[in-house]
């Protein structure tokens, strides 16, 4: 992943909590791995490009996070744009992408999400996780 020293911090806390508005994502880091956390929106990317809120690097996995109200399709676009701008290799590097929302906002429901997840996996080697806030993810699933 491209580097942005002014926007980065290393975290080895037991829990890494990302919050914005009313959305909250907690990463359970019980192994206390050293995780690179990047503030993307307004720091690493501060121009007119679509961008997600945060990116993390954990082992050799890139993690992209968008904390949303209800516009899930827009959140996916923001993550996709961020991958193109920040990832060293958008098609090859293993990724986890999170959209955490406060209320559901996709016109055709969960079926559409399954289609988006499948396309995301093929195009970006990314697992797309779309969950209602608050959501907790165990980082031991991606750490070595």
PyMOL commands that set and color helices and strands:
alter all, ss='L'
color gray80, all
select helices_A, chain A and resi 5-7+72-86+110-124+139-141
alter helices_A, ss='H'
color red, helices_A
select strands_A, chain A and resi 8-11+15-20+23-28+35-39+54-58+61-68+95-101+126-132+135-138
alter strands_A, ss='S'
color yellow, strands_A
deselect
rebuild
show_as cartoon
